[in-house]
Each structure stands twice: as C-alpha cells, then as structure tokens.
Amino acid sequence: MRSVPDRCIRQRAPVYAHAPALAAEGRLRPTISAVYPLVNAADAHRDLEARKLTGKALLAIS
C-alpha cells in the first residue's frame, strides 16, 4: 500500500473535515468498482493492489 505524503493530507484536510456531514446528507457516495463473493476476497485484494480498480471493492456475504 502506498503512503500519502503529509503535505497532501494537510492540503486535503478542509475536504476531509466536511466528508462526514456530506455522507450524512447522502451527498457523498463512494465509487464501487467491483463486487466479489467473500470466497474471492483474495482476488479482490490482488486487484486493488494491482490498481485494476478505480473505486472500492465490496465483498458480498450471502
């Protein structure tokens, strides 16, 4: 996993401060790139590490 430089975190702090309120209002929605069955969690992890996904990977539990 790559780390984010401190200066980037400081620059984005104002945006991050508003994120909880935006989420509570339903105005902040994550991008879901893929849904994997729980048994394929390793595949999801590999795809995230290989940067094959542009958003979040969800694990479906059913």
N, C-alpha and C positions, 0 to 999 in steps of 0.2 A: 504494500500500500504506500502511495506517495504521501509525503508530508506537505503541508501548506505553509509557506513562509509567514512569519509573524506579521510582516508588513501587509500581506494580503488579508489576514484576519482583521487587522486594525482598520483597513480601508473598507471592509465589508461590514464592520460592526453596526453601523446605522441600519443596514438592511436586516441583519440578523435580529436586531432589537425589535423590529416590527413583525417578524415572522410569526410569533405565537398569536398575536392579535389577528393577523391576516388568516391564519389557519382556523381560528375560532369563528371567523366570519364566513368561512368557506371560500375565501378568495385566493387561497394558496393551495395548489394541487400538485402533488408530485407526478413526474412523468414515469409511467410504468412501461418498461421496455419489454419485459417478458414475465410469464408466469410458469413456474416449474413445479411439478409434483414434488412432494417432500422427499421421495426416494431419489430424486435427481438433484439434491442440494449441492452435491459436488460439482455437477455440470454448471449450475448457476454460479457458483463461486469461481470456477475456471473462466467462465465468460466475462464476469465482472473484472477479474484480474487481467484478462487479455484485452480489456476495453472493447469488447464486442457489443456492449450495450450502451445506449446513450442516456438511459434513465435507471430506474430502480428495477431490481429483480424481486419478484414475490415468490414465496413458497406456498403452494396450495396444500392445505391439510384437509383431507376428506376421508 
